[in-house]
Amino acid sequence: MMDTNLQQAKETLEENGYLKLSTPESMDFAAEIKKLKKEKNAVILAHYYQEPEIQDIADFVGDSLALSYKAAEVDADIIVFAGVHFMAETAKILNPSKKVILPDLNAGCSLSESCEAKDLKAFKEKHPDHIVITYVNTSAEVKALSDLCCTSSNAKKIVDSVPLDQPIIFAPDKNLGAWIQKETGREMLLWDGACIVHEAFSIDKLLKTFEINPKAKIIAHPESEAHILKTAEYIGSTSGLINYVKNNEANQFIVATEAGILHEMQKEVPDKELIPAPAQEDNSCACSECPYMKMNTMQKLYLCMKHELPEIHVSKEIQQKALVPIQRMLEISSR
């Protein structure tokens, strides 16, 4: 169910006809975006899963943890978040005095949508002795109900920071939660949510790809299903995967995460071969892509910056409550 602020923002956009605005076919979006960045004192933060052109023009590209740190320290007047809605919300929570805009307000997240605040609140009431750790792929309202937040980069460290006798609810990604349980030996109550991108990999096609490329190292994101993770030489966050490929002596890797990471990864290791793990369904690249991340385009990025819309709004009450678990996460991660 869509929160009130998001619904109001969408209605405003529909009234303005913002998303129907056209641009000249010959427009050099990169050049125009650079001009707007300077004119408006704006900074562009982009996730690794964005299309290559957006990554290339961004001021900073990173995973959820790195983007959180960056959002907290941005000194520009406008934060343009090239990612999905919960990421832009997190930037607004961390830097409430800044204007935060998102190229496409419909860029959501299957994980976030699997865990609504009202449902988590009811679940908490059934388990009052548990603390709640939520993955950052959640709405501001869900974060406001949480004791700690985490990303795939720091989930183990966050869970390890909790006393052994303290029971934990981990939401919303059951695959990440199961992997963390295995890594830490902690039993946690896992929310039944999953990422549509990381559950799209085909184990049969993956093994076939490995048969064809037997010297390749299989690396995977921990949001993937257990049978995919069992095949991996290394399991880690998007930044972790990039660092592993950079530092490993192998020359060939099969990468089981959203295919957008291959752009930055290939720039870091131009002489190595990167093979996207195959998805269950055939598509244009035979890999797994996030339909929400790919909703952002250079045209939408340009229009977003030109009109400073759509803007992300978070109520003061929710912002203050959601800030607590995010700040706790950042403090623990920096130790």
C-alpha positions as CSV (number, residue, x, y, z in Angstrom):
1,M,0.0,0.0,0.0
2,M,1.4,3.4,-1.0
3,D,2.2,5.9,1.8
4,T,0.4,9.2,1.8
5,N,3.4,11.3,0.8
6,L,4.2,9.1,-2.2
7,Q,0.5,9.1,-3.3
8,Q,0.3,12.9,-3.1
9,A,3.5,13.3,-5.0
10,K,2.3,11.0,-7.7
11,E,-1.0,12.9,-8.0
12,T,1.0,16.2,-8.3
13,L,3.1,14.8,-11.1
14,E,0.1,13.5,-13.0
15,E,-1.6,16.9,-12.7
16,N,1.6,18.6,-14.0
17,G,2.0,16.1,-16.8
18,Y,5.7,16.0,-15.8
19,L,6.4,12.5,-17.1
20,K,4.8,13.2,-20.4
21,L,7.1,16.1,-21.2
22,S,9.2,15.6,-24.3
23,T,12.7,16.6,-25.2
24,P,14.4,17.1,-28.6
25,E,15.6,13.8,-30.1
26,S,19.0,15.4,-30.8
27,M,19.5,16.6,-27.2
28,D,22.8,15.8,-25.6
29,F,21.5,14.7,-22.2
30,A,25.0,14.3,-20.7
31,A,26.0,17.9,-21.6
32,E,22.7,19.3,-20.4
33,I,22.8,17.4,-17.1
34,K,26.3,18.7,-16.5
35,K,25.1,22.2,-17.0
36,L,22.2,21.7,-14.6
37,K,24.4,20.2,-12.0
38,K,26.5,23.4,-12.0
39,E,23.6,25.8,-12.2
40,K,21.6,24.2,-9.4
41,N,24.5,23.1,-7.2
42,A,23.3,19.5,-7.5
43,V,25.0,16.2,-6.9
44,I,24.1,13.0,-8.5
45,L,24.3,9.8,-6.5
46,A,23.8,6.5,-8.5
47,H,23.6,2.9,-7.6
48,Y,25.6,0.3,-9.4
49,Y,22.4,-1.1,-10.9
50,Q,21.7,2.0,-12.9
51,E,22.2,2.1,-16.7
52,P,25.8,2.8,-17.7
53,E,25.1,6.3,-19.0
54,I,23.7,7.3,-15.6
55,Q,26.6,5.7,-13.8
56,D,29.1,7.6,-16.0
57,I,27.6,11.0,-15.3
58,A,27.1,10.5,-11.6
59,D,29.3,12.3,-9.0
60,F,29.3,9.1,-6.9
61,V,28.4,5.5,-7.7
62,G,28.2,2.9,-5.0
63,D,26.2,0.3,-3.1
64,S,23.5,1.0,-0.5
65,L,26.0,1.4,2.4
66,A,28.4,3.7,0.5
67,L,25.5,5.7,-0.8
68,S,24.1,6.1,2.7
69,Y,27.5,7.5,3.9
70,K,27.6,9.8,0.9
71,A,24.0,11.1,1.4
72,A,24.8,12.0,5.0
73,E,27.7,14.2,4.0
74,V,26.5,15.9,0.8
75,D,26.8,19.7,0.9
76,A,25.0,20.5,-2.4
77,D,21.6,22.2,-2.5
78,I,20.0,19.3,-4.4
79,I,20.6,15.5,-4.1
80,V,19.6,13.8,-7.3
81,F,19.2,10.1,-6.4
82,A,19.6,7.8,-9.4
83,G,18.3,4.7,-7.8
84,V,15.0,3.5,-6.4
85,H,12.5,5.2,-4.0
86,F,13.7,3.8,-0.7
87,M,17.3,5.0,-1.5
88,A,16.1,8.5,-2.1
89,E,14.0,8.4,1.1
90,T,17.1,7.3,3.0
91,A,19.0,10.3,1.6
92,K,16.2,12.6,2.8
93,I,16.2,11.0,6.2
94,L,20.0,11.5,6.6
95,N,20.0,15.0,5.1
96,P,16.5,16.5,5.7
97,S,17.4,20.1,4.9
98,K,18.4,19.2,1.3
99,K,16.0,18.9,-1.6
100,V,16.1,15.2,-2.7
101,I,14.7,14.3,-6.2
102,L,14.3,11.0,-8.0
103,P,14.1,10.6,-11.8
104,D,11.1,8.3,-11.7
105,L,8.8,8.1,-8.6
106,N,7.6,4.7,-9.8
107,A,11.0,3.2,-9.3
108,G,10.1,1.0,-6.4
109,C,11.5,-2.2,-4.9
110,S,10.0,-5.7,-4.6
111,L,11.6,-6.2,-1.2
112,S,10.3,-2.9,0.1
113,E,6.8,-3.7,-1.2
114,S,6.9,-7.1,0.5
115,C,7.1,-5.5,4.0
116,E,4.5,-2.8,4.8
117,A,4.7,-0.9,8.0
118,K,1.3,-2.0,9.3
119,D,2.2,-5.6,8.8
120,L,5.6,-5.2,10.5
121,K,4.0,-3.3,13.4
122,A,1.5,-6.2,13.9
123,F,4.4,-8.7,13.7
124,K,6.4,-6.8,16.3
125,E,3.4,-6.8,18.7
126,K,3.3,-10.6,18.5
127,H,7.0,-10.7,19.4
128,P,7.6,-7.9,21.9
129,D,10.9,-9.3,23.2
130,H,12.5,-9.2,19.8
131,I,14.5,-6.3,18.4
132,V,14.0,-5.5,14.7
133,I,16.8,-5.3,12.1
134,T,15.6,-4.2,8.7
135,Y,17.5,-4.3,5.4
136,V,17.7,-0.8,3.9
137,N,15.4,-2.0,1.1
138,T,12.4,-0.8,3.1
139,S,10.2,2.3,3.4
140,A,10.8,5.2,5.8
141,E,7.8,4.0,7.8
142,V,9.3,0.5,8.2
143,K,12.7,2.0,9.2
144,A,10.9,4.1,11.8
145,L,9.7,0.8,13.4
146,S,13.2,-0.7,13.4
147,D,15.9,-0.8,16.0
148,L,18.7,-1.2,13.5
149,C,19.1,-1.1,9.8
150,C,21.7,-3.0,7.7
151,T,22.9,-3.5,4.1
152,S,24.3,-6.6,2.5
153,S,27.8,-5.0,3.2
154,N,27.3,-4.8,6.9
155,A,24.5,-7.2,7.8
156,K,26.8,-9.7,9.6
157,K,28.5,-7.0,11.6
158,I,25.1,-5.5,12.6
159,V,23.8,-8.9,13.7
160,D,27.0,-9.6,15.6
161,S,26.6,-6.3,17.5
162,V,23.4,-7.6,19.1
163,P,23.9,-9.5,22.4
164,L,23.5,-13.3,22.0
165,D,20.6,-13.5,24.4
166,Q,18.6,-10.9,22.5
167,P,16.1,-12.4,20.0
168,I,16.0,-10.8,16.6
169,I,13.4,-10.2,13.8
170,F,15.2,-9.8,10.5
171,A,13.2,-8.3,7.6
172,P,12.4,-8.3,4.8
173,D,14.9,-10.5,2.8
174,K,14.6,-14.1,3.8
175,N,17.6,-15.1,1.6
176,L,19.9,-12.6,3.1
177,G,18.6,-13.4,6.6
178,A,19.2,-17.2,6.0
179,W,22.8,-16.5,4.9
180,I,23.4,-14.3,7.9
181,Q,22.1,-17.0,10.2
182,K,24.5,-19.4,8.7
183,E,27.4,-17.0,8.9
184,T,26.7,-15.9,12.5
185,G,25.1,-19.0,14.0
186,R,22.2,-16.8,15.2
187,E,18.6,-18.0,15.0
188,M,16.4,-15.1,13.8
189,L,12.7,-14.7,12.9
190,L,12.9,-14.1,9.2
191,W,10.3,-12.0,7.3
192,D,9.1,-13.8,4.1
193,G,10.3,-11.4,1.5
194,A,12.7,-11.7,-1.4
195,C,14.2,-9.7,-4.3
196,I,12.7,-10.6,-7.7
197,V,16.1,-10.0,-9.3
198,H,18.1,-12.3,-7.1
199,E,15.5,-15.0,-7.2
200,A,15.5,-15.0,-11.0
201,F,18.7,-17.0,-11.5
202,S,18.4,-20.4,-13.0
203,I,20.6,-23.0,-11.2
204,D,20.4,-25.3,-14.3
205,K,21.6,-22.6,-16.6
206,L,24.2,-21.4,-14.1
207,L,25.7,-24.9,-13.9
208,K,25.6,-25.2,-17.7
209,T,27.5,-21.9,-18.0
210,F,30.1,-23.2,-15.5
211,E,30.5,-26.4,-17.6
212,I,31.3,-24.2,-20.6
213,N,33.6,-22.0,-18.5
214,P,35.2,-24.4,-15.9
215,K,37.9,-22.0,-14.9
216,A,35.5,-19.2,-14.0
217,K,34.8,-18.3,-10.4
218,I,31.2,-18.0,-9.5
219,I,30.4,-15.0,-7.3
220,A,27.0,-14.1,-5.8
221,H,25.1,-11.6,-3.9
222,P,23.6,-12.9,-0.6
223,E,20.1,-12.0,-1.7
224,S,20.3,-15.0,-4.0
225,E,18.6,-18.3,-3.1
226,A,20.5,-20.9,-1.1
227,H,21.1,-23.2,-4.1
228,I,22.8,-20.4,-6.0
229,L,24.9,-19.4,-3.0
230,K,26.1,-23.0,-2.6
231,T,27.8,-22.8,-6.0
232,A,29.7,-19.6,-5.2
233,E,33.4,-19.2,-4.5
234,Y,32.6,-15.8,-2.9
235,I,29.4,-14.2,-1.5
236,G,29.2,-10.5,-0.9
237,S,27.6,-7.1,-1.5
238,T,27.9,-5.3,-4.8
239,S,31.0,-3.4,-3.6
240,G,32.3,-6.7,-2.2
241,L,31.9,-8.5,-5.5
242,I,33.8,-5.7,-7.3
243,N,36.6,-5.8,-4.8
244,Y,36.8,-9.6,-5.1
245,V,37.1,-9.5,-8.8
246,K,39.8,-6.8,-8.6
247,N,41.9,-8.7,-6.1
248,N,41.5,-12.3,-7.3
249,E,44.0,-13.8,-9.7
250,A,41.3,-15.5,-11.8
251,N,40.6,-14.0,-15.3
252,Q,37.0,-15.2,-15.6
253,F,34.0,-14.7,-13.3
254,I,30.3,-15.7,-13.5
255,V,28.5,-12.9,-11.6
256,A,25.2,-13.7,-9.9
257,T,23.7,-10.3,-9.1
258,E,21.9,-7.5,-11.1
259,A,23.6,-7.1,-14.4
260,G,24.1,-3.3,-14.0
261,I,27.1,-4.1,-11.8
262,L,29.1,-5.4,-14.8
263,H,29.6,-1.8,-16.1
264,E,31.6,-0.6,-13.1
265,M,33.2,-4.0,-12.6
266,Q,34.5,-4.2,-16.2
267,K,36.0,-0.7,-15.8
268,E,37.9,-1.9,-12.8
269,V,39.1,-5.1,-14.5
270,P,39.2,-4.4,-18.3
271,D,41.3,-7.5,-19.1
272,K,39.0,-10.0,-17.3
273,E,36.0,-11.7,-18.6
274,L,32.7,-11.2,-16.8
275,I,29.8,-13.5,-17.5
276,P,26.3,-12.6,-16.1
277,A,24.6,-15.4,-14.3
278,P,21.7,-16.6,-16.5
279,A,18.1,-15.9,-15.5
280,Q,15.3,-18.4,-15.6
281,E,13.4,-16.5,-18.3
282,D,14.9,-15.6,-21.6
283,N,15.3,-11.8,-22.1
284,S,17.4,-9.4,-24.1
285,C,20.6,-10.0,-22.2
286,A,19.8,-13.5,-20.7
287,C,20.7,-12.0,-17.3
288,S,18.8,-10.7,-14.4
289,E,17.9,-7.0,-14.4
290,C,15.9,-4.9,-12.0
291,P,12.9,-3.4,-13.8
292,Y,12.7,-0.7,-11.1
293,M,16.3,0.4,-11.4
294,K,16.0,0.5,-15.2
295,M,13.0,2.8,-15.0
296,N,15.5,5.7,-14.6
297,T,16.8,7.0,-18.0
298,M,19.0,9.9,-19.1
299,Q,15.9,11.7,-20.3
300,K,14.1,11.3,-17.0
301,L,17.3,12.4,-15.1
302,Y,17.5,15.5,-17.2
303,L,13.8,16.4,-16.7
304,C,14.0,15.6,-13.0
305,M,16.9,18.1,-12.6
306,K,15.4,20.7,-14.9
307,H,12.0,20.8,-13.1
308,E,13.3,19.6,-9.7
309,L,10.6,17.0,-9.6
310,P,9.6,14.5,-8.3
311,E,10.7,15.6,-4.9
312,I,11.0,13.1,-2.0
313,H,9.1,14.1,1.2
314,V,9.3,12.4,4.6
315,S,7.3,13.8,7.6
316,K,9.4,15.1,10.4
317,E,8.0,12.5,12.8
318,I,9.0,9.6,10.5
319,Q,12.3,11.2,9.6
320,Q,13.4,11.5,13.2
321,K,12.3,7.9,14.1
322,A,13.9,6.4,11.0
323,L,17.1,8.3,11.5
324,V,17.9,6.4,14.7
325,P,18.4,2.9,13.2
326,I,20.2,4.2,10.2
327,Q,22.6,6.2,12.4
328,R,23.2,3.2,14.6
329,M,24.0,1.2,11.5
330,L,26.5,3.8,10.2
331,E,28.1,4.0,13.6
332,I,28.6,0.2,14.0
333,S,29.8,-0.1,10.4
334,S,32.5,2.6,10.9
335,R,34.0,0.8,13.9
